[in-house]
Amino acid sequence: MMFEYSCHTLIASYSHGSLHVLLFLHNLIDIKEVISALPHLSDQQILLSARKTEAPRCVSCAVVGNGGILNGSRLGKEINEHDYVFRLNGAVTKGYERDVGNRTSFYGFTASTVISSIFLKYIRNIFYPNILTYMYLRSKTLKSKYWAIYRPTTGALVLLTALHLCDTVSAYGFMTEDYKSYSNHYYDKYKKEMILYANHDFLLEKNLWRYLHQENIMKLYQRT
């Protein structure tokens, strides 16, 4: 069953058509109170106008990461039932429809992913939203020698974009507490350990997803 809760849009500050997301794991204000006081943003009209139904209900979105936790999950049908499905870097659906579904509404990627794609010549329209100017997570990496290369993962950017645009968000294939039990990707032919690269703070993001799940701001798929 899809996660159900009252319609909302997650936002920290909004101005001049751009979203500036400032999320901290320490000294967080009551996010639910902020959300309840905010109206739907104009950006959400992009999703509302494209819906096939006029029924006044929440816009539901699934954000599908590539984590190995999805292998054997049989969540494909549930994922497909959302109004919109967000995927990211190197997402593979063919042959894995039972676990991850086959619908894709939005695709988040890095430049290297597109350049290396065999489908590059078929790309006609690239949607580059201005809703996310920057995202800042208070990572210890910013005080280390790797501060200059630190940035949020593509998954974090896509997930927070969905939280901005959608009323209800379900996250699949993202890092959870038991991530070491699974392969790096759901499409791996054999188990590969997840590599924690220096330019990302995976553990910080993992804790953030857990917090947002616990606060009923989104649903995070977990097996334990």
N, CA and C atoms as a LAMMPS dump frame, in Angstrom:
ITEM: TIMESTEP
0
ITEM: NUMBER OF ATOMS
672
ITEM: BOX BOUNDS ff ff ff
-5.0000000000000000e+02 5.0000000000000000e+02
-5.0000000000000000e+02 5.0000000000000000e+02
-5.0000000000000000e+02 5.0000000000000000e+02
ITEM: ATOMS id mol type element x y z
1 1 1 N 0.844 -1.192 0
2 1 2 C 0 0 0
3 1 3 C 0.882 1.245 0
4 2 1 N 0.506 2.222 -0.774
5 2 2 C 1.285 3.451 -0.825
6 2 3 C 1.132 4.223 0.48
7 3 1 N 2.171 4.939 0.823
8 3 2 C 2.199 5.745 2.033
9 3 3 C 1.187 6.871 1.9
10 4 1 N 0.379 7.095 2.928
11 4 2 C -0.635 8.139 2.863
12 4 3 C -0.49 9.097 4.044
13 5 1 N -0.514 10.368 3.777
14 5 2 C -0.519 11.386 4.81
15 5 3 C -1.027 12.665 4.182
16 6 1 N -1.225 13.695 4.985
17 6 2 C -1.814 14.927 4.469
18 6 3 C -0.918 15.581 3.424
19 7 1 N -1.553 16.239 2.458
20 7 2 C -0.804 16.876 1.375
21 7 3 C 0.11 17.959 1.929
22 8 1 N 1.324 18.015 1.409
23 8 2 C 2.231 19.07 1.815
24 8 3 C 3.338 19.235 0.798
25 9 1 N 4.049 20.329 0.908
26 9 2 C 5.234 20.576 0.098
27 9 3 C 6.355 20.978 1.04
28 10 1 N 7.509 20.318 0.94
29 10 2 C 8.642 20.626 1.803
30 10 3 C 9.456 21.764 1.206
31 11 1 N 9.676 22.791 1.989
32 11 2 C 10.44 23.945 1.498
33 11 3 C 11.082 24.666 2.668
34 12 1 N 12.257 25.193 2.446
35 12 2 C 12.919 25.982 3.487
36 12 3 C 12.767 27.464 3.175
37 13 1 N 13.085 27.876 1.966
38 13 2 C 12.856 29.262 1.556
39 13 3 C 12.646 29.296 0.057
40 14 1 N 11.796 30.218 -0.394
41 14 2 C 11.441 30.262 -1.805
42 14 3 C 11.438 31.703 -2.279
43 15 1 N 12.209 31.99 -3.328
44 15 2 C 12.229 33.355 -3.851
45 15 3 C 12.695 33.369 -5.29
46 16 1 N 12.111 34.247 -6.092
47 16 2 C 12.515 34.448 -7.487
48 16 3 C 12.533 33.136 -8.274
49 17 1 N 11.56 32.274 -8.005
50 17 2 C 11.443 31.043 -8.776
51 17 3 C 12.478 30.002 -8.445
52 18 1 N 13.248 30.178 -7.401
53 18 2 C 14.276 29.205 -7.056
54 18 3 C 14.111 28.742 -5.623
55 19 1 N 14.362 27.474 -5.416
56 19 2 C 14.279 26.9 -4.084
57 19 3 C 15.67 26.814 -3.489
58 20 1 N 15.851 27.364 -2.313
59 20 2 C 17.115 27.258 -1.598
60 20 3 C 16.864 26.346 -0.406
61 21 1 N 17.349 25.139 -0.483
62 21 2 C 17.089 24.159 0.558
63 21 3 C 18.219 24.176 1.567
64 22 1 N 17.894 24.483 2.793
65 22 2 C 18.887 24.497 3.856
66 22 3 C 18.442 23.497 4.913
67 23 1 N 18.962 22.301 4.837
68 23 2 C 18.558 21.246 5.749
69 23 3 C 19.709 20.911 6.683
70 24 1 N 19.42 20.894 7.949
71 24 2 C 20.446 20.579 8.928
72 24 3 C 19.957 19.425 9.799
73 25 1 N 20.867 18.59 10.231
74 25 2 C 20.495 17.485 11.103
75 25 3 C 20.53 17.899 12.569
76 26 1 N 20.993 19.111 12.846
77 26 2 C 21.054 19.587 14.219
78 26 3 C 20.223 20.853 14.336
79 27 1 N 19.547 20.997 15.471
80 27 2 C 18.741 22.192 15.738
81 27 3 C 17.677 22.42 14.675
82 28 1 N 17.043 21.337 14.217
83 28 2 C 15.981 21.457 13.219
84 28 3 C 14.747 22.096 13.844
85 29 1 N 14.125 22.992 13.109
86 29 2 C 12.861 23.551 13.562
87 29 3 C 11.78 22.523 13.299
88 30 1 N 10.577 22.784 13.766
89 30 2 C 9.482 21.85 13.559
90 30 3 C 9.043 21.937 12.103
91 31 1 N 9.533 21.018 11.292
92 31 2 C 9.261 21.041 9.853
93 31 3 C 7.769 20.941 9.568
94 32 1 N 7.061 20.124 10.336
95 32 2 C 5.641 19.918 10.067
96 32 3 C 4.841 21.211 10.25
97 33 1 N 5.23 22.039 11.214
98 33 2 C 4.544 23.316 11.41
99 33 3 C 4.788 24.251 10.235
100 34 1 N 6.024 24.266 9.739
101 34 2 C 6.355 25.109 8.588
102 34 3 C 5.556 24.669 7.375
103 35 1 N 5.521 23.357 7.136
104 35 2 C 4.828 22.804 5.976
105 35 3 C 3.347 23.148 5.995
106 36 1 N 2.722 23.047 7.181
107 36 2 C 1.285 23.284 7.281
108 36 3 C 0.913 24.726 6.955
109 37 1 N 1.869 25.631 7.072
110 37 2 C 1.595 27.052 6.829
111 37 3 C 1.886 27.486 5.408
112 38 1 N 2.41 26.583 4.596
113 38 2 C 2.815 26.953 3.242
114 38 3 C 1.782 26.552 2.203
115 39 1 N 1.52 27.395 1.212
116 39 2 C 0.619 27.05 0.106
117 39 3 C 1.369 26.248 -0.936
118 40 1 N 0.636 25.683 -1.89
119 40 2 C 1.289 25.007 -3.003
120 40 3 C 2.07 26.027 -3.821
121 41 1 N 3.237 25.639 -4.296
122 41 2 C 4.076 26.538 -5.067
123 41 3 C 3.719 26.492 -6.542
124 42 1 N 4.073 27.551 -7.249
125 42 2 C 3.745 27.627 -8.667
126 42 3 C 4.407 26.511 -9.455
127 43 1 N 5.577 26.06 -8.999
128 43 2 C 6.27 24.986 -9.706
129 43 3 C 5.43 23.72 -9.761
130 44 1 N 4.604 23.505 -8.745
131 44 2 C 3.816 22.285 -8.698
132 44 3 C 2.776 22.253 -9.81
133 45 1 N 2.454 23.4 -10.38
134 45 2 C 1.486 23.433 -11.468
135 45 3 C 1.979 22.634 -12.668
136 46 1 N 3.295 22.465 -12.78
137 46 2 C 3.858 21.64 -13.855
138 46 3 C 3.305 20.232 -13.753
139 47 1 N 3.259 19.711 -12.533
140 47 2 C 2.761 18.358 -12.324
141 47 3 C 1.243 18.307 -12.39
142 48 1 N 0.59 19.289 -11.792
143 48 2 C -0.868 19.286 -11.768
144 48 3 C -1.458 19.371 -13.167
145 49 1 N -0.855 20.18 -14.033
146 49 2 C -1.39 20.371 -15.378
147 49 3 C -1.228 19.131 -16.242
148 50 1 N -0.276 18.282 -15.902
149 50 2 C -0.006 17.098 -16.713
150 50 3 C -0.781 15.875 -16.249
151 51 1 N -1.474 15.993 -15.149
152 51 2 C -2.211 14.841 -14.631
153 51 3 C -3.403 14.516 -15.508
154 52 1 N -3.728 13.238 -15.568
155 52 2 C -4.818 12.782 -16.419
156 52 3 C -6.179 12.957 -15.748
157 53 1 N -6.182 13.161 -14.451
158 53 2 C -7.439 13.294 -13.73
159 53 3 C -7.589 14.695 -13.165
160 54 1 N -8.828 15.151 -13.059
161 54 2 C -9.103 16.457 -12.476
162 54 3 C -9.468 16.323 -11.005
163 55 1 N -9.486 15.098 -10.512
164 55 2 C -9.883 14.859 -9.131
165 55 3 C -8.955 15.592 -8.165
166 56 1 N -9.508 16.275 -7.171
167 56 2 C -8.695 17.023 -6.201
168 56 3 C -8.048 16.094 -5.183
169 57 1 N -6.911 15.552 -5.507
170 57 2 C -6.21 14.685 -4.565
171 57 3 C -4.722 15.001 -4.604
172 58 1 N -4.007 14.4 -3.681
173 58 2 C -2.576 14.666 -3.572
174 58 3 C -1.825 14.174 -4.808
175 59 1 N -0.763 14.883 -5.149
176 59 2 C 0.14 14.444 -6.21
177 59 3 C 1.168 13.519 -5.572
178 60 1 N 1.138 12.252 -5.968
179 60 2 C 2.051 11.268 -5.38
180 60 3 C 3.237 11.021 -6.3
181 61 1 N 4.417 10.941 -5.717
182 61 2 C 5.639 10.726 -6.49
183 61 3 C 6.486 9.624 -5.872
184 62 1 N 7.05 8.801 -6.729
185 62 2 C 8.019 7.79 -6.314
186 62 3 C 9.382 8.227 -6.817
187 63 1 N 10.368 8.215 -5.936
188 63 2 C 11.742 8.516 -6.33
189 63 3 C 12.521 7.218 -6.189
190 64 1 N 13.003 6.712 -7.306
191 64 2 C 13.623 5.386 -7.328
192 64 3 C 15.132 5.502 -7.48
193 65 1 N 15.846 5.177 -6.415
194 65 2 C 17.296 5.113 -6.469
195 65 3 C 17.724 3.778 -7.047
196 66 1 N 19.005 3.536 -7.086
197 66 2 C 19.521 2.311 -7.701
198 66 3 C 20.044 1.303 -6.691
199 67 1 N 19.709 1.488 -5.417
200 67 2 C 20.234 0.634 -4.358
201 67 3 C 19.848 -0.828 -4.473
202 68 1 N 20.769 -1.693 -4.061
203 68 2 C 20.549 -3.134 -4.121
204 68 3 C 19.412 -3.632 -3.262
205 69 1 N 18.937 -2.811 -2.341
206 69 2 C 17.817 -3.189 -1.495
207 69 3 C 16.566 -3.488 -2.318
208 70 1 N 16.511 -2.984 -3.548
209 70 2 C 15.342 -3.196 -4.409
210 70 3 C 15.352 -4.542 -5.112
211 71 1 N 16.482 -5.208 -5.143
212 71 2 C 16.564 -6.507 -5.819
213 71 3 C 15.7 -7.52 -5.077
214 72 1 N 14.697 -8.056 -5.769
215 72 2 C 13.787 -9.016 -5.16
216 72 3 C 12.683 -8.388 -4.329
217 73 1 N 12.527 -7.08 -4.397
218 73 2 C 11.544 -6.377 -3.563
219 73 3 C 10.109 -6.523 -4.061
220 74 1 N 9.935 -6.767 -5.353
221 74 2 C 8.609 -6.882 -5.974
222 74 3 C 7.774 -5.614 -5.769
223 75 1 N 8.408 -4.484 -5.871
224 75 2 C 7.724 -3.206 -5.664
225 75 3 C 7.341 -2.505 -6.963
226 76 1 N 7.561 -3.162 -8.085
227 76 2 C 7.305 -2.533 -9.372
228 76 3 C 5.9 -1.993 -9.526
229 77 1 N 4.908 -2.777 -9.151
230 77 2 C 3.513 -2.352 -9.283
231 77 3 C 3.239 -1.137 -8.403
232 78 1 N 3.728 -1.17 -7.17
233 78 2 C 3.521 -0.048 -6.255
234 78 3 C 4.162 1.223 -6.788
235 79 1 N 5.363 1.108 -7.313
236 79 2 C 6.062 2.273 -7.867
237 79 3 C 5.29 2.851 -9.048
238 80 1 N 4.825 1.993 -9.933
239 80 2 C 4.09 2.44 -11.119
240 80 3 C 2.775 3.135 -10.785
241 81 1 N 2.215 2.857 -9.613
242 81 2 C 0.915 3.414 -9.245
243 81 3 C 0.991 4.884 -8.821
244 82 1 N 2.182 5.42 -8.644
245 82 2 C 2.325 6.834 -8.289
246 82 3 C 1.998 7.712 -9.501
247 83 1 N 1.632 8.946 -9.249
248 83 2 C 1.354 9.875 -10.351
249 83 3 C 2.597 10.112 -11.194
250 84 1 N 3.735 10.248 -10.533
251 84 2 C 4.996 10.502 -11.236
252 84 3 C 6.101 9.645 -10.638
253 85 1 N 7.026 9.239 -11.506
254 85 2 C 8.153 8.409 -11.078
255 85 3 C 9.457 9.103 -11.464
256 86 1 N 10.282 9.379 -10.481
257 86 2 C 11.6 9.987 -10.689
258 86 3 C 12.662 8.885 -10.629
259 87 1 N 13.572 8.888 -11.592
260 87 2 C 14.7 7.944 -11.571
261 87 3 C 15.988 8.737 -11.757
262 88 1 N 17.122 8.053 -11.613
263 88 2 C 18.391 8.769 -11.69
264 88 3 C 19.51 7.893 -12.222
265 89 1 N 20.65 8.51 -12.404
266 89 2 C 21.877 7.937 -12.956
267 89 3 C 21.87 6.449 -13.308
268 90 1 N 21.84 6.154 -14.58
269 90 2 C 21.988 4.778 -15.029
270 90 3 C 20.872 3.84 -14.649
271 91 1 N 19.683 4.381 -14.395
272 91 2 C 18.556 3.539 -13.996
273 91 3 C 18.243 2.499 -15.069
274 92 1 N 18.086 1.252 -14.644
275 92 2 C 17.758 0.153 -15.555
276 92 3 C 16.392 -0.394 -15.159
277 93 1 N 15.47 -0.459 -16.108
278 93 2 C 14.151 -1.019 -15.819
279 93 3 C 13.9 -2.32 -16.568
280 94 1 N 14.41 -2.446 -17.786
281 94 2 C 14.175 -3.646 -18.573
282 94 3 C 14.751 -4.867 -17.873
283 95 1 N 13.895 -5.829 -17.626
284 95 2 C 14.312 -7.038 -16.937
285 95 3 C 14.146 -6.954 -15.428
286 96 1 N 13.86 -5.744 -14.928
287 96 2 C 13.705 -5.542 -13.483
288 96 3 C 12.357 -4.893 -13.157
289 97 1 N 11.419 -4.994 -14.09
290 97 2 C 10.118 -4.351 -13.923
291 97 3 C 9.403 -4.808 -12.649
292 98 1 N 9.565 -6.069 -12.297
293 98 2 C 8.878 -6.603 -11.12
294 98 3 C 9.328 -5.915 -9.836
295 99 1 N 10.581 -5.5 -9.812
296 99 2 C 11.133 -4.868 -8.61
297 99 3 C 11.079 -3.348 -8.634
298 100 1 N 11.264 -2.739 -9.797
299 100 2 C 11.377 -1.271 -9.852
300 100 3 C 10.366 -0.601 -10.777
301 101 1 N 9.476 -1.373 -11.399
302 101 2 C 8.504 -0.784 -12.309
303 101 3 C 9.131 -0.41 -13.642
304 102 1 N 8.331 0.205 -14.51
305 102 2 C 8.854 0.573 -15.832
306 102 3 C 8.49 1.992 -16.263
307 103 1 N 7.861 2.743 -15.386
308 103 2 C 7.503 4.116 -15.725
309 103 3 C 8.612 5.082 -15.315
310 104 1 N 8.817 6.111 -16.135
311 104 2 C 9.77 7.168 -15.809
312 104 3 C 9.182 8.505 -16.241
313 105 1 N 8.922 9.373 -15.281
314 105 2 C 8.394 10.705 -15.575
315 105 3 C 9.515 11.733 -15.658
316 106 1 N 10.476 11.608 -14.748
317 106 2 C 11.625 12.515 -14.706
318 106 3 C 12.887 11.694 -14.468
319 107 1 N 13.971 12.143 -15.068
320 107 2 C 15.246 11.427 -14.944
321 107 3 C 16.334 12.409 -14.527
322 108 1 N 16.928 12.165 -13.363
323 108 2 C 18.007 13.015 -12.874
324 108 3 C 19.344 12.384 -13.198
325 109 1 N 20.306 13.205 -13.624
326 109 2 C 21.569 12.632 -14.077
327 109 3 C 22.711 13.617 -13.883
328 110 1 N 23.924 13.077 -13.923
329 110 2 C 25.121 13.913 -13.95
330 110 3 C 25.553 14.042 -15.401
331 111 1 N 26.418 14.995 -15.671
332 111 2 C 26.887 15.202 -17.044
333 111 3 C 27.571 13.957 -17.583
334 112 1 N 28.34 13.274 -16.742
335 112 2 C 29.061 12.084 -17.201
336 112 3 C 28.113 10.971 -17.592
337 113 1 N 26.973 10.885 -16.899
338 113 2 C 25.992 9.855 -17.229
339 113 3 C 25.426 10.075 -18.619
340 114 1 N 25.106 11.325 -18.944
341 114 2 C 24.533 11.633 -20.255
342 114 3 C 25.56 11.435 -21.358
343 115 1 N 26.772 11.91 -21.135
344 115 2 C 27.814 11.809 -22.153
345 115 3 C 28.102 10.361 -22.515
346 116 1 N 28.061 9.478 -21.507
347 116 2 C 28.38 8.076 -21.744
348 116 3 C 27.181 7.268 -22.215
349 117 1 N 26.012 7.903 -22.285
350 117 2 C 24.801 7.185 -22.659
351 117 3 C 24.747 6.915 -24.16
352 118 1 N 24.389 5.674 -24.51
353 118 2 C 24.254 5.315 -25.924
354 118 3 C 22.997 5.939 -26.516
355 119 1 N 22.14 6.495 -25.639
356 119 2 C 20.895 7.089 -26.102
357 119 3 C 21.007 8.6 -26.269
358 120 1 N 22.208 9.14 -26.11
359 120 2 C 22.387 10.585 -26.151
360 120 3 C 21.825 11.203 -27.425
361 121 1 N 22.031 10.553 -28.57
362 121 2 C 21.592 11.132 -29.838
363 121 3 C 20.079 11.188 -29.964
364 122 1 N 19.367 10.439 -29.088
365 122 2 C 17.913 10.431 -29.167
366 122 3 C 17.27 11.471 -28.25
367 123 1 N 18.101 12.123 -27.435
368 123 2 C 17.562 13.103 -26.507
369 123 3 C 17.112 14.349 -27.274
370 124 1 N 15.853 14.715 -27.108
371 124 2 C 15.305 15.88 -27.8
372 124 3 C 15.038 17.028 -26.828
373 125 1 N 14.516 16.689 -25.673
374 125 2 C 14.157 17.715 -24.703
375 125 3 C 14.764 17.394 -23.343
376 126 1 N 15.486 18.342 -22.787
377 126 2 C 16.046 18.176 -21.457
378 126 3 C 15.401 19.202 -20.541
379 127 1 N 14.749 18.716 -19.509
380 127 2 C 14.062 19.582 -18.556
381 127 3 C 15.054 19.977 -17.467
382 128 1 N 15.382 21.255 -17.416
383 128 2 C 16.342 21.746 -16.424
384 128 3 C 15.616 22.712 -15.504
385 129 1 N 15.034 22.214 -14.419
386 129 2 C 14.24 23.079 -13.548
387 129 3 C 15.111 24.047 -12.769
388 130 1 N 14.585 25.246 -12.533
389 130 2 C 15.344 26.225 -11.763
390 130 3 C 14.91 26.241 -10.306
391 131 1 N 14.144 25.227 -9.899
392 131 2 C 13.617 25.224 -8.536
393 131 3 C 14.686 24.912 -7.512
394 132 1 N 15.785 24.325 -7.94
395 132 2 C 16.811 23.945 -6.979
396 132 3 C 18.117 24.63 -7.329
397 133 1 N 18.363 25.785 -6.75
398 133 2 C 19.585 26.513 -7.021
399 133 3 C 20.756 25.879 -6.291
400 134 1 N 20.561 25.55 -5.069
401 134 2 C 21.607 24.844 -4.347
402 134 3 C 21.015 24.121 -3.149
403 135 1 N 21.706 23.135 -2.685
404 135 2 C 21.318 22.445 -1.473
405 135 3 C 22.547 22.334 -0.599
406 136 1 N 22.392 22.675 0.636
407 136 2 C 23.521 22.652 1.547
408 136 3 C 23.204 21.734 2.714
409 137 1 N 24.024 20.717 2.898
410 137 2 C 23.904 19.834 4.042
411 137 3 C 25.132 20.05 4.911
412 138 1 N 24.919 20.211 6.19
413 138 2 C 26.03 20.507 7.095
414 138 3 C 26.87 19.247 7.304
415 139 1 N 27.782 19.036 6.42
416 139 2 C 28.628 17.847 6.447
417 139 3 C 29.985 18.155 7.062
418 140 1 N 30.529 17.185 7.779
419 140 2 C 31.872 17.337 8.343
420 140 3 C 32.911 17.441 7.227
421 141 1 N 32.522 16.983 6.037
422 141 2 C 33.432 17.052 4.893
423 141 3 C 33.836 18.492 4.596
424 142 1 N 32.953 19.434 4.903
425 142 2 C 33.23 20.844 4.641
426 142 3 C 34.39 21.372 5.485
427 143 1 N 34.746 20.631 6.523
428 143 2 C 35.867 21.03 7.374
429 143 3 C 37.085 20.134 7.147
430 144 1 N 37.026 19.348 6.091
431 144 2 C 38.128 18.441 5.787
432 144 3 C 38.862 18.905 4.534
433 145 1 N 39.875 18.161 4.146
434 145 2 C 40.64 18.516 2.949
435 145 3 C 39.844 18.305 1.668
436 146 1 N 38.687 17.643 1.793
437 146 2 C 37.854 17.381 0.614
438 146 3 C 36.735 18.411 0.452
439 147 1 N 36.785 19.496 1.221
440 147 2 C 35.677 20.45 1.219
441 147 3 C 35.369 21.005 -0.17
442 148 1 N 36.395 21.189 -0.987
443 148 2 C 36.197 21.825 -2.298
444 148 3 C 35.454 20.937 -3.286
445 149 1 N 35.49 19.621 -3.084
446 149 2 C 34.834 18.713 -4.032
447 149 3 C 33.513 18.179 -3.489
448 150 1 N 33.176 18.546 -2.258
449 150 2 C 31.95 18.014 -1.655
450 150 3 C 30.703 18.558 -2.342
451 151 1 N 29.761 17.675 -2.576
452 151 2 C 28.442 18.06 -3.075
453 151 3 C 27.459 16.96 -2.717
454 152 1 N 26.173 17.261 -2.653
455 152 2 C 25.171 16.229 -2.401
456 152 3 C 25.14 15.238 -3.562
457 153 1 N 24.673 14.044 -3.306
458 153 2 C 24.552 13.054 -4.371
459 153 3 C 23.425 13.447 -5.32
460 154 1 N 23.449 12.882 -6.516
461 154 2 C 22.359 13.122 -7.469
462 154 3 C 21.041 12.652 -6.877
463 155 1 N 21.089 11.529 -6.164
464 155 2 C 19.88 11.012 -5.526
465 155 3 C 19.284 12 -4.543
466 156 1 N 20.141 12.67 -3.775
467 156 2 C 19.663 13.662 -2.812
468 156 3 C 19.005 14.835 -3.523
469 157 1 N 19.616 15.311 -4.596
470 157 2 C 19.057 16.431 -5.346
471 157 3 C 17.704 16.077 -5.948
472 158 1 N 17.603 14.866 -6.507
473 158 2 C 16.345 14.437 -7.124
474 158 3 C 15.268 14.245 -6.061
475 159 1 N 15.633 13.623 -4.949
476 159 2 C 14.654 13.371 -3.891
477 159 3 C 14.138 14.672 -3.287
478 160 1 N 15.014 15.624 -3.043
479 160 2 C 14.573 16.896 -2.476
480 160 3 C 13.783 17.728 -3.485
481 161 1 N 14.077 17.55 -4.771
482 161 2 C 13.266 18.2 -5.801
483 161 3 C 11.846 17.646 -5.77
484 162 1 N 11.725 16.327 -5.645
485 162 2 C 10.409 15.692 -5.564
486 162 3 C 9.658 16.156 -4.319
487 163 1 N 10.358 16.295 -3.206
488 163 2 C 9.719 16.767 -1.98
489 163 3 C 9.198 18.19 -2.145
490 164 1 N 9.849 18.952 -2.993
491 164 2 C 9.422 20.324 -3.273
492 164 3 C 8.188 20.351 -4.167
493 165 1 N 8.125 19.457 -5.131
494 165 2 C 7.063 19.484 -6.138
495 165 3 C 5.834 18.665 -5.77
496 166 1 N 6.02 17.588 -5.043
497 166 2 C 4.947 16.614 -4.826
498 166 3 C 4.327 16.742 -3.439
499 167 1 N 3.091 16.236 -3.319
500 167 2 C 2.418 16.23 -2.023
501 167 3 C 2.878 15.058 -1.169
502 168 1 N 2.958 13.891 -1.773
503 168 2 C 3.434 12.713 -1.059
504 168 3 C 4.59 12.11 -1.836
505 169 1 N 5.627 11.721 -1.121
506 169 2 C 6.835 11.185 -1.753
507 169 3 C 7.221 9.867 -1.1
508 170 1 N 7.475 8.875 -1.933
509 170 2 C 7.986 7.585 -1.477
510 170 3 C 9.353 7.382 -2.106
511 171 1 N 10.352 7.086 -1.28
512 171 2 C 11.725 6.904 -1.757
513 171 3 C 12.09 5.428 -1.727
514 172 1 N 12.562 4.928 -2.845
515 172 2 C 12.938 3.519 -2.975
516 172 3 C 14.395 3.421 -3.424
517 173 1 N 15.106 2.444 -2.894
518 173 2 C 16.476 2.226 -3.348
519 173 3 C 17.475 3.225 -2.82
520 174 1 N 17.144 3.862 -1.698
521 174 2 C 18.073 4.791 -1.07
522 174 3 C 18.759 4.115 0.116
523 175 1 N 19.829 4.71 0.56
524 175 2 C 20.655 4.129 1.617
525 175 3 C 19.885 4.016 2.931
526 176 1 N 19.942 2.842 3.545
527 176 2 C 19.297 2.591 4.828
528 176 3 C 20.338 2.057 5.813
529 177 1 N 19.921 1.854 7.06
530 177 2 C 20.856 1.423 8.098
531 177 3 C 21.552 0.108 7.757
532 178 1 N 20.851 -0.778 7.058
533 178 2 C 21.415 -2.1 6.743
534 178 3 C 21.975 -2.17 5.325
535 179 1 N 22.49 -1.055 4.829
536 179 2 C 22.949 -0.999 3.436
537 179 3 C 24.036 -2.015 3.119
538 180 1 N 24.81 -2.417 4.108
539 180 2 C 25.889 -3.378 3.868
540 180 3 C 25.362 -4.776 3.539
541 181 1 N 24.081 -5.001 3.785
542 181 2 C 23.478 -6.308 3.498
543 181 3 C 23.15 -6.479 2.021
544 182 1 N 23.212 -5.401 1.264
545 182 2 C 22.804 -5.437 -0.135
546 182 3 C 23.938 -5.033 -1.065
547 183 1 N 23.776 -5.408 -2.317
548 183 2 C 24.745 -4.996 -3.327
549 183 3 C 24.598 -3.495 -3.582
550 184 1 N 25.576 -2.906 -4.21
551 184 2 C 25.553 -1.474 -4.478
552 184 3 C 24.354 -1.077 -5.327
553 185 1 N 24.04 -1.875 -6.366
554 185 2 C 22.916 -1.596 -7.257
555 185 3 C 21.994 -2.812 -7.364
556 186 1 N 20.732 -2.572 -7.628
557 186 2 C 19.783 -3.675 -7.756
558 186 3 C 20.019 -4.498 -9.011
559 187 1 N 20.706 -3.935 -9.989
560 187 2 C 20.945 -4.636 -11.248
561 187 3 C 22.322 -5.296 -11.307
562 188 1 N 23.076 -5.284 -10.215
563 188 2 C 24.384 -5.947 -10.191
564 188 3 C 24.219 -7.45 -10.384
565 189 1 N 25.088 -8.047 -11.182
566 189 2 C 25.033 -9.485 -11.434
567 189 3 C 25.598 -10.28 -10.265
568 190 1 N 26.477 -9.654 -9.504
569 190 2 C 27.005 -10.264 -8.281
570 190 3 C 27.169 -9.15 -7.254
571 191 1 N 27.24 -9.528 -5.985
572 191 2 C 27.245 -8.522 -4.926
573 191 3 C 28.487 -7.644 -4.969
574 192 1 N 28.253 -6.338 -4.95
575 192 2 C 29.328 -5.351 -4.916
576 192 3 C 29.109 -4.435 -3.72
577 193 1 N 30.143 -4.231 -2.949
578 193 2 C 30.028 -3.353 -1.794
579 193 3 C 29.894 -1.898 -2.23
580 194 1 N 29.14 -1.158 -1.459
581 194 2 C 28.969 0.265 -1.741
582 194 3 C 30.249 1.013 -1.384
583 195 1 N 30.703 1.869 -2.285
584 195 2 C 31.904 2.662 -2.053
585 195 3 C 31.49 4.062 -1.603
586 196 1 N 31.995 4.489 -0.458
587 196 2 C 31.658 5.811 0.072
588 196 3 C 32.694 6.826 -0.411
589 197 1 N 32.42 7.434 -1.54
590 197 2 C 33.361 8.376 -2.144
591 197 3 C 33.487 9.646 -1.305
592 198 1 N 34.666 10.265 -1.371
593 198 2 C 34.974 11.428 -0.535
594 198 3 C 34.169 12.667 -0.901
595 199 1 N 33.673 12.746 -2.145
596 199 2 C 32.962 13.961 -2.559
597 199 3 C 31.497 13.973 -2.143
598 200 1 N 31.041 12.902 -1.492
599 200 2 C 29.671 12.843 -0.981
600 200 3 C 29.695 12.469 0.497
601 201 1 N 28.656 12.864 1.218
602 201 2 C 28.506 12.438 2.608
603 201 3 C 27.304 11.503 2.679
604 202 1 N 27.53 10.248 2.33
605 202 2 C 26.452 9.27 2.264
606 202 3 C 25.795 9.044 3.624
607 203 1 N 26.587 9.018 4.68
608 203 2 C 26.043 8.744 6.005
609 203 3 C 25.152 9.889 6.481
610 204 1 N 25.536 11.112 6.172
611 204 2 C 24.698 12.264 6.511
612 204 3 C 23.356 12.168 5.796
613 205 1 N 23.386 11.843 4.513
614 205 2 C 22.148 11.727 3.746
615 205 3 C 21.297 10.572 4.267
616 206 1 N 21.934 9.461 4.603
617 206 2 C 21.201 8.314 5.156
618 206 3 C 20.434 8.722 6.405
619 207 1 N 21.085 9.471 7.279
620 207 2 C 20.437 9.92 8.509
621 207 3 C 19.311 10.907 8.225
622 208 1 N 19.477 11.718 7.191
623 208 2 C 18.434 12.669 6.819
624 208 3 C 17.199 11.942 6.305
625 209 1 N 17.383 10.938 5.454
626 209 2 C 16.233 10.175 4.931
627 209 3 C 15.493 9.481 6.071
628 210 1 N 16.247 8.947 7.016
629 210 2 C 15.622 8.279 8.16
630 210 3 C 14.803 9.278 8.976
631 211 1 N 15.361 10.473 9.17
632 211 2 C 14.654 11.506 9.929
633 211 3 C 13.361 11.92 9.227
634 212 1 N 13.439 12.181 7.93
635 212 2 C 12.247 12.595 7.183
636 212 3 C 11.188 11.5 7.185
637 213 1 N 11.623 10.247 7.171
638 213 2 C 10.688 9.116 7.241
639 213 3 C 10.019 9.073 8.613
640 214 1 N 10.801 9.226 9.658
641 214 2 C 10.265 9.178 11.016
642 214 3 C 9.289 10.311 11.282
643 215 1 N 9.501 11.441 10.614
644 215 2 C 8.619 12.599 10.783
645 215 3 C 7.417 12.558 9.837
646 216 1 N 7.268 11.448 9.091
647 216 2 C 6.156 11.286 8.139
648 216 3 C 6.152 12.346 7.049
649 217 1 N 7.319 12.859 6.717
650 217 2 C 7.439 13.814 5.622
651 217 3 C 7.565 13.07 4.302
652 218 1 N 8.096 11.871 4.357
653 218 2 C 8.156 11.002 3.189
654 218 3 C 8.195 9.561 3.672
655 219 1 N 8.03 8.641 2.755
656 219 2 C 8.164 7.223 3.071
657 219 3 C 9.491 6.732 2.512
658 220 1 N 10.296 6.104 3.352
659 220 2 C 11.56 5.511 2.926
660 220 3 C 11.414 4.003 2.952
661 221 1 N 11.597 3.353 1.806
662 221 2 C 11.488 1.896 1.771
663 221 3 C 12.65 1.273 2.526
664 222 1 N 12.304 0.419 3.509
665 222 2 C 13.289 -0.294 4.302
666 222 3 C 12.849 -1.745 4.445
667 223 1 N 13.788 -2.623 4.587
668 223 2 C 13.456 -4.036 4.756
669 223 3 C 13.495 -4.468 6.215
670 224 1 N 14.023 -3.62 7.073
671 224 2 C 14.095 -3.97 8.494
672 224 3 C 13.428 -2.894 9.332
